[in-house]
Every structure is written in structure tokens, then in C-alpha cells.
Amino acid sequence: MYWLRAATLAALFFLFQPPAALAEDITLRSRDGGVELSGTLLGFDGEFYRIRTQYGELTVDGSGVLCEGFACPSLTDYVAELTVSGSATIGRVLMPALVESFALRNGLSTKRVKQDDSQFTYILSDTKSGKTVGRFAFRVTNTDRGFADLLADDADIVMALREIRPSEVQQARAAGLGDMTHPNRSRVLALDAIVPVVAPQNPVDSITLDEVVDILTGAHRSWRGLGGVDAPITIHLRDTAAGLTQAVEDRLLNRVRGKARAAAQRHDQTSAVSQAVAGDPFGFGLTFHSQIDNSKPLILTGPCGFQLRAARRTIKTEDYPLTAPMFLYIPARRLPALARDFLAFTRSAPAQIVIRRAGFVDQAPEEVPMDLQGDRMANAILVANGREDLDRLKRMTRSLSDMRRLTTSFRFEAGSTRLDAQSRSNVQQLARALEAGAYDGRRVVFIGFSDGDGPASANLRIARKRAETVRKAVLDAAETADLARVDIQIDAYGEAMPMACDDSAWGRQVNRRVEVWLE
């Protein structure tokens, strides 16, 4: 009877939804013949059956039972099925590269079968026996379509360039997919950044985020007011359903309750935006750092003279304010073992190399020595105001001189104490590193920083509280870590090392952060 009790308890978990053809009656009989269950087969993931019985929906371990009925799946010839839908930016290059690398490392061969321009399937087979063990189907369209497919039970994983919307969260919960805002329901696969671009011959080299918004909303219609020629600005953007467009709305336009000009030229691919801007002497566009191509990226600046460039390290640390995480959303249902192994692989060190080779920013933590913090230290000295600021800078320099900054940083959502999406992923990443003993024998310091709005003493207290909040989140997530092997501390320097100008909401948000330093 043990297997039956276990089945009843396991029914609390969700399994993948099967094709309609599987919804047929079967009988599961214990191997000693003493107990049997009959019902409708709802799903099988290679290890567990899910059936609807007179007792409700039950999940049963296939190793403890024999299956009888025409709908019984083959245990020996089982093929893991996975459907992934969503962003073409993620699905056209990055995910295929990861699938092929995963297969190679696991003794599998891959065959790519194309259905049409937006659909293809990877068939994974054992290289020795030639037996097919998995079929990973991809639908590469846009983020909106990915979530729609998930809610319609036509996809197992969503590739997204934005966070899930509140309405989608409600629909997913109603569909039995679980709480999609839970940390285990999403992960950051890789990083990119939203970059303003112009034609190579355009004399404008830098722009503020406020000016970007003004261009998009029509407040700025001529290059003359931005240091360029007296000519109208032509705007090039992705189509409205694209994750890039929605990320721009979330990060820029919604804050000012603005909308992009109706006259903007829309493109169905991100690469097309970059190409159109490169060929338009008066063009302006927003594209991804990975797809700048021949257009010229603009440096983000502000009245105080700070300059922020989109580069691999500034994107990874979120020092660049328009970092764009690339998400995988996974509902609360059991995926086949092969699919689970693939998802685990995407977080591995070899996968981070694949991500970099594909042109995106990986999440492998790097340690940056103090002597490479020159620009940040110079900016801190320039904005220091009075003896108190200089004393704080001296203390900070003395404390950090023999330490190294980890590229894993933490920032908060605008007007909230909640960590942003990339930082929530960083919590899990750092927790796993602690569990693996990556920093055993070292000192790890969570250091809080603030913007310069308000009294310095209050900012210092807020910065310390942020550092303690992040430290607690990481330690809570590192459940199996031997914390006696690592010295974990907190510190704070308030407004001592700003990353951007404090005269805008964008700059203040960049400055409010928690960094991790190692010794």
C-alpha cells in the first residue's frame, strides 16, 4: 500500500499536460497484484503516471506498478517531449546553441527538422544505439505568443524578453499552472541590454534617458536640439507584440505615462531595426546590444557628466541602467527527466560559454580587482561634497583596497523594496555557489549603496538595511551551504560611489544597489 499512499501525496504536484490522444482509460496494478487503480490517463513523463480516478487525480511512480490498457505508454521506448515558445531573439540562436551543446555533452546526436519559418524541432538520439530519446519543439515568434501558448496548454516553457504581466499571472493560476511569480517559476537564461542607436554618420554620440523618452513620445522631433543637424528624427522600433517593445514600455514609457509616436516605423525583427537605422542618416532606434550590427550605439549620459556604456561587464553588474534579462518561464508541472536535465545544464559553467559565444551576456560571476574601479573612484571623488564625504571615501578605499568586486550585483524595483528580476536570479545563483563551497575560506561582504537624495546619515542607514535584506535572501536560499566555512558580513557606504547622476529617477535607481566584494 506504500505506493498508493505515495501516489496520493504526490498528487499535490502538477504534471505536464498530455496530448488529447492520451486521455484514455488504463489500469495500474501493483507488482504483487494486491492493489489496482483504474482511471483516465492524463499524462506520463517517463517516470510518473498521472491519472484521474474516483479518488481524484493521482500521481503514481511507474517503477512500482504495471500498466494495462491500450493507452499505456512504452517504458522502454519513451521519448521525452518538450515544447518551447516565445521570443525569436532567444529562440533563433541561443536556445538551439544550448540544445546542441547539451546533447554533445550527454552522448546524444541532434537533428533539426524545420516545419516553417517560425517552427522547428530538435530530435535527440543516443549516439550509440541511434534510439530517439527526445523531441524539443520550438515556436519562435514573440513574448506575447509564448505566454499565450502556455496558457492554452500548447507550450511547456516560455522564452520571454519581459516579466510576466499581472493578468497573465492570474490566468496561469486559474489554469492550474501555479504561481508564476514564484522564484522557481522563472529563471534568467542570459542578459542583454536595450541600446539607443543612430546611423554611423550621425554627429550625436551621447544621450540622456530623458531625451530618449522625449524622442519616443514626440517632445523632441529634430536632431538640432540634441546637438545634431537641423533635420527631423525618424524613429525605428520593433512591432508592438515584441518583447523588446514591451520592455521599452515597462522601463521607460510607463514611468512617464507616455506612448511611442504613431509615426514610428515598425519592424518585425530586432536586426531589421539596427539595419534600418544604419541606413537612415536621420534615424533613431532602440535595439539590443547583441544586435547593434552596423548602427552606432549612443552613450547614456547626464548633466553631471557621468557616462554609461553598454558593455559585457556593465550589463552583467547592471551598472548600465537598461540591462534586459532574457527569461525562461516554467509552470508548476513536472517535465520529463531529459527536459529537467537540459534546464539544469543552462545554468552550468559550460552553458555560460555557449551563451557568450552566441553573442549574449552570460551570468558566470567574475571578480573585478580594485585597480579596475578607476572610473568609479574618479566619479566618486568628483561628486564628493565636504569633509564627511571625503572621510567616507577614504574609509571605503581603505576597506576595499585588497578586495575584489563580484559582478553579481543586486538592485531593487522602482519605488519598491522588492529585488528586480535579474537580482532575484542573482540570489539563486549566489546561493548555489555558497552551497557548492565556491567561497569557502573567504570573506564575502554585502555592501549597500544609496542615491544622494536626502541626508547622508539616513542614506547610510538605508544602504545598510538593503545590504542586510540581500544577505538574508541569499542565506535563506542557500539551504545546504556550510556557512561555517565562509565569513559573510555586511557594510554600507551610502552615497559614496554613485554610478549615475542623482538628478533623475533613472540615475537614482542605478545608484541604489548592493554589491558583493570578496577577500
N, C-alpha and C positions, 0 to 999 in steps of 0.2 A: 504493500500500500504506500510505501515511501514515495514511489514515483508519482502517484496520484496526488499526494499532498504537495509535493514539489511543483507539480503542474498547476495546481490551484493557486499557489503563491506566485508562481511565475506569470500568471495571467495578469498581474498588475502591470506588466511591461507590454509595450506595443511592439508588434512585428510589422514587417513590410507588408504592403497590401498586394495581393496576388492578382494576376490576370483573371478575368471573369471565368475563363475555362476551368480554373482550379476549384471553383465553388461547387463541389460535388461531394456526395456522402462517402465517408470512409469509416473504418473501424480500427481503433488502435487497441491492441491486445498485449498485456504484459507477457514477458517471455515464459513465465511459468503457467500461463493460461488462466490465472486466477481472477484477473480483473480485465474488463474491456470497456472502452468508451466509443460511442458512435456519434457521428455528427458531420457537419459540413466542413470540409477543408477550406480554410481561409488563407493559409499561407504556409510556406516551407522555405527555410533559409539554408538548407543543407545540414542543419543540426537539430532544429526545433520545428515541431508542427504547431500550428495554431488552428483550433477547430471550434466551431460553435456547437454546443451541446445543450442538453436540457438543464445543465448546471450553469450555463453561461459560456462565455468564451474562455477557453483553457489553452495554456501553452505547455506542450509536452516534449520532454527530451527524447529525441529519436533513438538514442542508444538504448533506452530501456523498454522499447515497445516494438511490436511488429505491426506493419500497416497492411490492411486488407481492403480492397476496393479498386475500381478502375481508375480512380483519381490519384492513387498512391504514387508519389514521385519516386524516381530511382535514387537510391542512396549511393550507388556506385558510379552512376553516370551523371550526377548532379552538376549543373552548370550555374555558376553564380551570375545573376542578372543585376545590373545597376544602370539606372537612367539618370543622367546629369543634364540639367537645363539651365539656361540663363545667358549671362554676358558673353558676347562674342570676343571681347577683349581678353577674357580669361580662357575661353574655350577653344579658340582657334590655334593658339601656340602653346600656352603654358600647361594646360591640363594634358594635352597629348604628349608633351615632353616628359611630364611626370609619370604618365602611364607607361610609356616606353622604358623609362629608367627603372621603374618599379618592376616591370616584367623581366628586364635583363638581370636584375639583382636577385630574382627569385626563380631563375631557371625556366622562364616562360618565354615563348615567342609571341609576337603580335602581328596581327593582320588588320589593316584598316580598310573598312568597307564603306564607301560613300553612298548615301541614299540620295542626297541633293545638296545644294549649296549650304544648307544650314543643319544638315543631319549626317552623322557618320557613326560607325560602330567599331570598337576595337574588339577583336576576337583574341582571347588569350588562351594559349595552348601549352601543354607540358612539352618541353623540347625533346625529352627522351621518348615518351610514348606517343606524342602527337595528339593526345586527348585534349579536347576543348574543356577548359575549366572555368572560363568566364566570358561574359559579353558585357562590355561597358558601352552603353549607347549615349551619344552626346547630341543635344539640341542647342545650337549656338545662335542665339538671337539677341535678346537684351534682358536686363534685370527684371523688368516688369513681367515678361513672358515666363521667366524662370519661376517666380513666385506663383504666377497663375497656374503653371503646370503642377507645382507642388500641391496647391490647394485642390486641384482637380484630380489628384492622385495619379498624375501622369509623369511624375519625376520623384526620385529618391533624394536628390541633392540639388541645391540651388547655387549657381555661381552669381554673385551679386557685387555690384560696384557701389552699393549704398547699404545702409542699415534697413532692416525690415520696418515697414510702416505700421503704426498702431492698428489700422484697420486690418492689415494682413495678419497681425498677431492675434486679433480676435477671431478671424476666420480660421486660422490654423488651430486654435484651441477648440473651436466648435467642431472642427473636422477630426478631432482626436489626435492631433499631431504634437500635443504637448505645449509647454510654454516656450515659444521660440526666442524669448528674451533671456532665457537661462544661459549661463556661460557655456554649458555643454552642447547647446543647440547651434552654436556658430563658432567659427574659428577664422582667424585672418590667415589666408593662404600665402599672400605676398603683399608687397607695398608698391604703390606708385604715387604720383603727385599731379595735381592739376596745375598746369603752367600756362600763363598768358604768352601768346606768340604773335609775331609780326613778320613781315617779309624781310629778307636779309638786307635789303637796301634802305629800309626804314631807319631814319636817324634816331628814333626813340630807343633808348637802351634800358630804361627802368620805369617802374610804375608803382603807384600805391594801390592797396586793395580797395580803398575808397574810389580811386579813379577807375579801377576795373568795374566796380558796381555802376559807376556813372556812365561808362560806355555801354554796358549791357542794358541799362534802363533808359538810355537816350539823353541823359543830362549832359553828357559830352558827345557831340556829334562831329567834331572836327579835330584833326590832329594838331592844329595850331595851338590849342590850349594845353597840349601835353608836350610841347617842345618840338613838334614835327612841322610838316608843311601845311599850308592852308588848303586842306582837302578833306572831304567827308570821310568818315570812318565806315568801312564795310565790315559787318560782323558775320563771322562764320562759327556755327555751333553744330553739335550733334542733334539728332532728332529728339523729340520730347520724351520718348519712351526709353531712351538710352540711360544707363546708369551714370555716365559722365554728366549728362544734363541735369539729372536729379541730384547728383552730388553738388553741382554748382548751385542749384536752388537751395539745398539744405545748408551749405556752408557760407553762401554769400547773399543771395537774393532774399531769402525768407527773413533774414535778420532785419532787413530794412523794408520788408513787406513790398518788395519790388518784383517786377516781371521783366523778362528779356523783351526787347523791342520786337514787334511783329515782323519788322522788315529784315530781321536776321536771316541769313541764308543757312538752311539746314542740310546736314549731310548724314548719310546712313551708316558711315563708318568713321571712326576716330582718325584713321590715317588720312581720310579724304579731307578732314578739316585742316590738318597740317599742310597737305599738298595745295589746297585752295588758298590758304594764307600765304604760302611761299610764292605763289604765282600772282598775288594781288598786292601791288605796291601800297595800297591804302587799306589792306585787310587787317583785321584783328580777330583772334580766335582763342579759345581755351581748349587745350588738348592734354594728353597725358605725357609725362616725362619720358615714358618708354616709346612714344610715337611722335617725337618732335620732328623727325626727318629733316627736311631742308629749311624749315622755318626757323626764325630767330627767337629764342626764349628771352623774355624780359625779366630783369632782376626786380624783386619786390623791395621797395624802399619806403621811407617815411621822412617827415620833416626833421627828425633828429639826426638823420644821416646814416642810420643802420641800413645794411643791405643784406637780403636773404636770397640765396641762390638755391635752386633745386638741384641737389646732388645726392649721390647714394647715401652718404653719411648723414646729411641734414634731413633727408627723408626718413631714414631709419630712426633717428632720435626725435623726430617730429619738431626739430628746430625750424624747419620750413613749415609755415602755417597751413599750407594746403595739401598736406600729406593725405593720400587716398588709399585706405586699406581695401584689399580685394578679399571678399568673404566667400566662405562656403557655409551654407545653412543646411543643417542636418536635423530632420524631425525626430521625435521620440519614438522611433520604431527600430526594431532590430534589423540590421543589414547583414548580408551574407559575410562569412568569415573573410573571404577574399577582399571584399569591399572594405571591411574594417581594417584589414592589413594595409590596404592602399592608403586609407586615411591616416593611419599611424605613420606610414612612410613619408607623407607630405610634410611632417614635422621634423624629420630626421636631418642630420648634417648633410648626407649626400643629396637630399632633395633641395637643400638651400643652394647648393652648387648649381643644380639644374635651373633653379629659379633665376639665378644671376645670369646664367648663360642664355636664358630666354629673353633677357633684356629688362627684367624687373628687379626690384629691390628685395633681397632676402631678409630673413629675420634672425640670422645667426648672430649672436651677441659678439661685439668687438670691444676691445679695451683701447681707449684713446689716452695716450700719456699726456701729462700736464703741458709738455712743451709744444703740443699741437693745439693748445687752447689760446694761442696768442691773440687772435682776433676778438675772442670773447673777453679776455682780460683787458685788452686795449679799450673796448667799448665800455667795460665796467669802470675803468679809470676816467674815461671822458665824461661820464654822466655822474660820477661821484660828487656829492654836494656836502661839503663841510667835513669837519674832523670826524664825526661819528661814522660817516660813510667810509672814509679812508681807513679808520681803525678796523671796521668790519672787513674791508677788502684785505687788509694786512693779515687778520686772523684767518680768513679763508685761504689766502695764498700759503700761509704757513702750514695749515692743516692738510691741504691738498697737494703740496709740492711733491710728495713721494707716492702719490696715489694715481690711479688711472680711472678715467670715466668709462662706464659701461654704456654702450649705445642703447641699452634698454631704458627708456625714459617713461614717465607717467604724466599725463595731463588730464584735465577734467572737462566735462561738457560745459558749454557756456551757461553761466548762471546756476551751476549745479555742483553738488559735492560728489556726483557720480563720475567715475572714471570714464573717459571716452572709449570708443570701440577698440582702437589699437592698444590702449593701455590695459583694457580688460584682458586682451590676448596676451599682453606682456606679463601680466600677473601669472597666468598659467605657465608661460614659458620659463619665467624665473623660478617658479615653484618647482617645476620639473628638474631644472638644473640643480637646485638645492637637494632634491630627493636623490639625484644621481651622484651627489658629492662633488660637483664641479668646483665648488668654492671652499671645500674642506681645508682647514688650516689658515684661512684668510679672514680679513676683516672686511665686512660689507656694510657700507654706510648709506642709508637713505637720506638724501639731503633735500630739504624743501626750499623753494624759491617763490617769490611773490612778485606782483607788479608794484609800481611805485605810487599807486593811488592810496593816499591816507598816511597816517603817522607811521614812522619806521618801526616803532615798538609793536604796534598792532600787526603790521605786515609780518614781522618776525614770528609772532605767536601763531598767525595763520599758517605760515610756511612750515613751522614745526608740526602743527596739527595735521597738515597734509602729509608730511613725511611719515607720521605715526599711522595715519589711515592706510597708506600704501603698504607699509611694513606689515601691519596686521593682516591685510588682504593676502599678501604673499605667503605669510606664515600659515594662515588658515588653509590655503590651498596646498601647501607643502606637507601633506598629512603624514607621509612616511619618512620625511627628512630627519636625519640625526642632527639636531640643532646644536648639540654639544660640541660638534666638530667645527662650527663656524661662528665667528664673532659678529653678530648683527646689531648695528647701532643706528641711531637717527641723529641728525643735526639739521640746522637751518641757518640760512644767511639772508633771508628776506629778499629785499630788492637789490642785493649787492651785485648780481650778474645778470642784467637784463639781456634778452635776446632780440628785442624789438622796441619800437617807440611806445611809450605809455600813453600817447595822446589819442589812441584809437582803441576800440574794443578788440580789434584783431591783435594788436600788439600786446595788450594786457593779458589776453588769453594765452599767447605764446609764452609770456613771462611767468605765468602761474604753472609751476611744474615741480616734479620730484625727480631728481637724478639719482643714479646709483654709482657710487665710487668704491673702488677696490684697493686693498693694500695686501 
